[in-house]
Amino acid sequence: MLRLLAVLLTCAPAVAFDRVIVPSGPGGIPDAIGRIVAGELGATVENAPTGNGKSAFAILEQRPGAILLGLRAFRDGPFSELCVVARSSPFMVSRGPYPSIIGTPLVGSAGHEAAMIYRGEVRRDVVIVPHRTGIAAFYEFIGGRVDAAIASNVAFAREARLPVAMTFAPTRTKAFPETPSATELGIRVVVREEFALYAHPSTTPGERRAACAAANRAMQANSARLEGLGVDEAAPARH
């Protein structure tokens, strides 16, 4: 029996990652997912919020023993995508039915994409103002400098008691069950952002499988917490 156990332990792929790089600052969905995955891997978290994700991928290029948790939309370089671990959708906070100035996160983000599609659907003269983060866009809304804001920061919106007008998920979300989707309101906007794990090209197949299995366990165990942050699908991690 001991000999069999030794063989199984020898054959089991080791999770070789000692650091999880997150291309955003502390707080928010990416940081929360990164810390949950890091806890399962026994790794530390390194936040790299500058450069629209490019600085994080630059760090990964220099650290084969690290893993990166980021949005698929901001993938940069020849890095191996291990698996998608979560999906979420942005939502709009607004003081009226037809805002004329909408704040969003960076160009290329799900929030900015939703605003662009929304403008085309409502066929109104809407000014879209991108900010460095979704929370920054929400602060502009609180300060009255924009009429609405679109982002994915559920925890902040709840804490600040912002008026959520609609979500851009396919159906109503667990985070805002009383809020209609844009589709319900006759506005054909469905936007999903996907969070994936990336590793250095030198990562072995066994290490990839082990990392995704660990991420899957972590996401399953923390699904309720992630749903509270705005993650619609916390598991399974799929290749």
C-alpha positions as a Markdown table, in Angstrom:
| # | Residue | x | y | z |
|---|---|---|---|---|
| 1 | Met | 0.0 | 0.0 | 0.0 |
| 2 | Leu | 2.8 | 2.4 | 0.9 |
| 3 | Arg | 4.6 | 1.6 | -2.3 |
| 4 | Leu | 1.4 | 2.3 | -4.3 |
| 5 | Leu | 0.9 | 5.6 | -2.5 |
| 6 | Ala | 4.4 | 6.6 | -3.4 |
| 7 | Val | 3.9 | 5.8 | -7.0 |
| 8 | Leu | 0.7 | 7.9 | -7.1 |
| 9 | Leu | 2.3 | 10.9 | -5.5 |
| 10 | Thr | 5.2 | 10.6 | -7.9 |
| 11 | Cys | 2.9 | 10.6 | -10.9 |
| 12 | Ala | 0.6 | 13.4 | -9.7 |
| 13 | Pro | 1.4 | 16.7 | -11.5 |
| 14 | Ala | 2.8 | 19.3 | -9.1 |
| 15 | Val | 1.4 | 22.8 | -9.1 |
| 16 | Ala | 4.6 | 24.7 | -9.7 |
| 17 | Phe | 3.3 | 28.2 | -9.6 |
| 18 | Asp | 4.5 | 30.4 | -6.6 |
| 19 | Arg | 3.0 | 33.7 | -7.7 |
| 20 | Val | -0.3 | 34.9 | -9.2 |
| 21 | Ile | 0.0 | 38.1 | -11.2 |
| 22 | Val | -3.2 | 40.3 | -11.4 |
| 23 | Pro | -3.2 | 43.1 | -14.0 |
| 24 | Ser | -5.3 | 45.4 | -11.7 |
| 25 | Gly | -5.0 | 47.0 | -8.3 |
| 26 | Pro | -6.3 | 45.5 | -5.0 |
| 27 | Gly | -10.1 | 45.2 | -4.9 |
| 28 | Gly | -12.5 | 44.3 | -7.6 |
| 29 | Ile | -13.3 | 41.0 | -9.4 |
| 30 | Pro | -9.8 | 40.2 | -10.9 |
| 31 | Asp | -8.0 | 40.8 | -7.6 |
| 32 | Ala | -10.6 | 38.7 | -5.7 |
| 33 | Ile | -10.3 | 35.8 | -8.1 |
| 34 | Gly | -6.5 | 36.0 | -8.1 |
| 35 | Arg | -6.4 | 35.8 | -4.3 |
| 36 | Ile | -8.8 | 32.9 | -4.2 |
| 37 | Val | -6.7 | 31.0 | -6.8 |
| 38 | Ala | -3.5 | 31.9 | -5.1 |
| 39 | Gly | -4.8 | 30.6 | -1.8 |
| 40 | Glu | -5.4 | 27.2 | -3.4 |
| 41 | Leu | -2.0 | 27.2 | -5.0 |
| 42 | Gly | -0.1 | 28.3 | -1.9 |
| 43 | Ala | 1.1 | 31.3 | -3.9 |
| 44 | Thr | 1.4 | 35.0 | -3.3 |
| 45 | Val | -0.4 | 37.7 | -5.3 |
| 46 | Glu | 1.4 | 40.5 | -7.2 |
| 47 | Asn | -0.8 | 43.3 | -8.5 |
| 48 | Ala | 0.4 | 45.0 | -11.7 |
| 49 | Pro | -2.3 | 47.6 | -12.5 |
| 50 | Thr | -0.5 | 49.7 | -15.1 |
| 51 | Gly | -0.3 | 49.4 | -18.9 |
| 52 | Asn | -3.8 | 48.0 | -19.6 |
| 53 | Gly | -2.5 | 44.5 | -18.7 |
| 54 | Lys | 0.7 | 44.8 | -20.7 |
| 55 | Ser | 2.9 | 45.3 | -17.6 |
| 56 | Ala | 1.5 | 42.1 | -16.0 |
| 57 | Phe | 2.2 | 40.0 | -19.1 |
| 58 | Ala | 5.7 | 41.6 | -19.2 |
| 59 | Ile | 6.3 | 40.3 | -15.6 |
| 60 | Leu | 5.0 | 36.9 | -16.6 |
| 61 | Glu | 7.5 | 36.7 | -19.4 |
| 62 | Gln | 10.3 | 37.1 | -16.9 |
| 63 | Arg | 8.9 | 34.6 | -14.4 |
| 64 | Pro | 8.2 | 31.1 | -15.7 |
| 65 | Gly | 7.1 | 30.1 | -12.2 |
| 66 | Ala | 4.2 | 32.6 | -12.1 |
| 67 | Ile | 0.7 | 32.4 | -13.3 |
| 68 | Leu | -1.5 | 35.3 | -14.5 |
| 69 | Leu | -5.2 | 35.9 | -13.9 |
| 70 | Gly | -6.6 | 38.3 | -16.4 |
| 71 | Leu | -9.3 | 39.3 | -18.8 |
| 72 | Arg | -9.2 | 37.5 | -22.1 |
| 73 | Ala | -9.8 | 40.8 | -23.9 |
| 74 | Phe | -6.4 | 42.1 | -22.7 |
| 75 | Arg | -4.3 | 39.1 | -23.6 |
| 76 | Asp | -0.9 | 40.2 | -24.7 |
| 77 | Gly | 2.0 | 38.1 | -26.1 |
| 78 | Pro | 2.5 | 34.4 | -26.8 |
| 79 | Phe | 1.4 | 33.0 | -23.5 |
| 80 | Ser | -0.5 | 29.8 | -22.9 |
| 81 | Glu | -4.1 | 30.2 | -21.9 |
| 82 | Leu | -4.7 | 27.5 | -19.3 |
| 83 | Cys | -8.5 | 27.8 | -18.8 |
| 84 | Val | -11.3 | 30.2 | -18.3 |
| 85 | Val | -12.2 | 30.3 | -14.6 |
| 86 | Ala | -15.0 | 32.9 | -14.4 |
| 87 | Arg | -17.4 | 35.1 | -16.3 |
| 88 | Ser | -19.3 | 38.3 | -15.4 |
| 89 | Ser | -21.3 | 41.0 | -17.0 |
| 90 | Pro | -21.2 | 44.8 | -16.5 |
| 91 | Phe | -24.2 | 46.8 | -15.4 |
| 92 | Met | -25.4 | 50.4 | -15.7 |
| 93 | Val | -26.1 | 52.9 | -12.9 |
| 94 | Ser | -28.1 | 55.8 | -14.0 |
| 95 | Arg | -30.3 | 58.6 | -12.7 |
| 96 | Gly | -32.6 | 58.6 | -15.7 |
| 97 | Pro | -33.8 | 56.4 | -18.6 |
| 98 | Tyr | -31.7 | 58.0 | -21.3 |
| 99 | Pro | -28.3 | 59.2 | -20.1 |
| 100 | Ser | -26.3 | 61.5 | -22.4 |
| 101 | Ile | -22.9 | 61.1 | -20.8 |
| 102 | Ile | -21.7 | 57.6 | -19.7 |
| 103 | Gly | -18.6 | 56.8 | -17.8 |
| 104 | Thr | -16.9 | 53.5 | -18.4 |
| 105 | Pro | -13.6 | 51.7 | -17.6 |
| 106 | Leu | -10.8 | 51.6 | -20.1 |
| 107 | Val | -11.3 | 51.2 | -23.8 |
| 108 | Gly | -11.5 | 47.5 | -24.6 |
| 109 | Ser | -13.1 | 46.6 | -21.3 |
| 110 | Ala | -16.5 | 44.9 | -21.1 |
| 111 | Gly | -18.0 | 48.1 | -19.6 |
| 112 | His | -16.8 | 50.2 | -22.5 |
| 113 | Glu | -17.9 | 47.7 | -25.0 |
| 114 | Ala | -21.4 | 47.6 | -23.4 |
| 115 | Ala | -21.6 | 51.4 | -23.6 |
| 116 | Met | -20.6 | 51.4 | -27.3 |
| 117 | Ile | -23.3 | 48.8 | -28.2 |
| 118 | Tyr | -25.8 | 50.6 | -26.0 |
| 119 | Arg | -25.3 | 53.9 | -27.8 |
| 120 | Gly | -25.9 | 52.1 | -31.1 |
| 121 | Glu | -29.0 | 50.4 | -29.9 |
| 122 | Val | -30.7 | 53.5 | -28.4 |
| 123 | Arg | -29.7 | 55.7 | -31.4 |
| 124 | Arg | -29.1 | 58.7 | -29.3 |
| 125 | Asp | -26.3 | 61.2 | -29.0 |
| 126 | Val | -24.4 | 59.6 | -26.1 |
| 127 | Val | -20.9 | 60.7 | -25.0 |
| 128 | Ile | -18.8 | 57.9 | -23.7 |
| 129 | Val | -16.0 | 58.8 | -21.3 |
| 130 | Pro | -13.5 | 56.1 | -20.4 |
| 131 | His | -11.7 | 56.0 | -17.1 |
| 132 | Arg | -8.8 | 54.0 | -15.7 |
| 133 | Thr | -11.1 | 51.8 | -13.6 |
| 134 | Gly | -14.8 | 51.1 | -13.2 |
| 135 | Ile | -14.7 | 52.5 | -9.7 |
| 136 | Ala | -13.3 | 55.7 | -11.1 |
| 137 | Ala | -16.3 | 55.9 | -13.5 |
| 138 | Phe | -18.7 | 55.3 | -10.5 |
| 139 | Tyr | -17.0 | 58.2 | -8.6 |
| 140 | Glu | -17.6 | 60.4 | -11.6 |
| 141 | Phe | -21.3 | 59.4 | -11.5 |
| 142 | Ile | -21.5 | 60.1 | -7.7 |
| 143 | Gly | -19.9 | 63.5 | -8.3 |
| 144 | Gly | -22.5 | 64.3 | -11.0 |
| 145 | Arg | -19.9 | 64.6 | -13.8 |
| 146 | Val | -21.6 | 61.8 | -15.9 |
| 147 | Asp | -25.2 | 60.9 | -16.1 |
| 148 | Ala | -24.5 | 57.1 | -15.9 |
| 149 | Ala | -21.7 | 54.7 | -15.5 |
| 150 | Ile | -21.2 | 51.1 | -16.8 |
| 151 | Ala | -18.8 | 48.8 | -15.0 |
| 152 | Ser | -18.7 | 45.4 | -13.1 |
| 153 | Asn | -17.9 | 46.5 | -9.5 |
| 154 | Val | -20.9 | 45.0 | -7.7 |
| 155 | Ala | -19.5 | 45.4 | -4.2 |
| 156 | Phe | -18.8 | 49.1 | -4.7 |
| 157 | Ala | -22.2 | 49.8 | -6.2 |
| 158 | Arg | -23.9 | 48.0 | -3.3 |
| 159 | Glu | -21.9 | 49.8 | -0.7 |
| 160 | Ala | -22.4 | 53.2 | -2.3 |
| 161 | Arg | -26.1 | 52.4 | -2.9 |
| 162 | Leu | -25.9 | 53.3 | -6.5 |
| 163 | Pro | -29.1 | 53.1 | -8.6 |
| 164 | Val | -28.6 | 50.1 | -10.9 |
| 165 | Ala | -30.8 | 50.6 | -13.9 |
| 166 | Met | -30.0 | 47.5 | -16.0 |
| 167 | Thr | -27.5 | 44.7 | -16.4 |
| 168 | Phe | -25.9 | 43.5 | -19.6 |
| 169 | Ala | -26.0 | 39.8 | -18.8 |
| 170 | Pro | -28.2 | 37.4 | -20.9 |
| 171 | Thr | -30.7 | 37.2 | -18.0 |
| 172 | Arg | -31.1 | 38.7 | -14.5 |
| 173 | Thr | -28.1 | 38.2 | -12.4 |
| 174 | Lys | -27.7 | 36.8 | -8.9 |
| 175 | Ala | -26.0 | 40.0 | -7.8 |
| 176 | Phe | -29.0 | 42.1 | -8.8 |
| 177 | Pro | -32.0 | 39.8 | -9.1 |
| 178 | Glu | -34.5 | 42.7 | -9.0 |
| 179 | Thr | -32.8 | 44.6 | -11.8 |
| 180 | Pro | -33.9 | 43.8 | -15.4 |
| 181 | Ser | -31.4 | 42.9 | -18.1 |
| 182 | Ala | -31.0 | 45.3 | -21.1 |
| 183 | Thr | -32.7 | 42.6 | -23.2 |
| 184 | Glu | -35.8 | 42.7 | -21.0 |
| 185 | Leu | -36.0 | 46.4 | -21.6 |
| 186 | Gly | -35.9 | 46.0 | -25.3 |
| 187 | Ile | -32.2 | 47.0 | -25.7 |
| 188 | Arg | -30.2 | 44.3 | -27.4 |
| 189 | Val | -26.9 | 44.5 | -25.4 |
| 190 | Val | -25.4 | 41.3 | -23.9 |
| 191 | Val | -21.7 | 41.6 | -22.9 |
| 192 | Arg | -19.7 | 39.0 | -21.1 |
| 193 | Glu | -16.1 | 39.3 | -19.7 |
| 194 | Glu | -14.1 | 36.2 | -19.2 |
| 195 | Phe | -11.3 | 35.7 | -16.7 |
| 196 | Ala | -8.6 | 33.2 | -17.6 |
| 197 | Leu | -5.4 | 31.9 | -16.3 |
| 198 | Tyr | -2.2 | 32.3 | -18.3 |
| 199 | Ala | 1.3 | 30.8 | -18.0 |
| 200 | His | 4.7 | 31.0 | -19.5 |
| 201 | Pro | 5.0 | 29.0 | -22.8 |
| 202 | Ser | 7.4 | 26.6 | -21.1 |
| 203 | Thr | 4.7 | 25.4 | -18.7 |
| 204 | Thr | 4.2 | 21.6 | -19.1 |
| 205 | Pro | 0.9 | 20.0 | -19.8 |
| 206 | Gly | 0.9 | 18.4 | -16.4 |
| 207 | Glu | 1.4 | 21.8 | -14.7 |
| 208 | Arg | -1.4 | 23.3 | -16.8 |
| 209 | Arg | -3.9 | 20.6 | -15.8 |
| 210 | Ala | -2.9 | 20.8 | -12.1 |
| 211 | Ala | -3.3 | 24.6 | -12.1 |
| 212 | Cys | -6.8 | 24.4 | -13.7 |
| 213 | Ala | -7.8 | 21.7 | -11.2 |
| 214 | Ala | -6.7 | 23.8 | -8.3 |
| 215 | Ala | -8.5 | 26.9 | -9.7 |
| 216 | Asn | -11.6 | 24.8 | -10.2 |
| 217 | Arg | -11.5 | 23.7 | -6.5 |
| 218 | Ala | -11.0 | 27.3 | -5.4 |
| 219 | Met | -13.8 | 28.7 | -7.5 |
| 220 | Gln | -16.3 | 26.0 | -6.4 |
| 221 | Ala | -15.4 | 26.6 | -2.7 |
| 222 | Asn | -15.9 | 30.3 | -3.0 |
| 223 | Ser | -18.8 | 30.5 | -5.5 |
| 224 | Ala | -21.1 | 32.3 | -3.0 |
| 225 | Arg | -18.5 | 35.0 | -2.3 |
| 226 | Leu | -17.8 | 35.5 | -6.0 |
| 227 | Glu | -21.4 | 35.8 | -6.9 |
| 228 | Gly | -21.7 | 38.6 | -4.4 |
| 229 | Leu | -18.9 | 40.4 | -6.2 |
| 230 | Gly | -20.7 | 40.0 | -9.6 |
| 231 | Val | -19.2 | 36.8 | -11.0 |
| 232 | Asp | -22.1 | 35.0 | -12.9 |
| 233 | Glu | -20.2 | 31.8 | -13.5 |
| 234 | Ala | -17.5 | 30.9 | -10.9 |
| 235 | Ala | -16.9 | 27.3 | -12.1 |
| 236 | Pro | -16.0 | 25.0 | -13.6 |
| 237 | Ala | -12.7 | 26.1 | -15.0 |
| 238 | Arg | -12.7 | 24.9 | -18.6 |
| 239 | His | -9.8 | 24.4 | -21.0 |
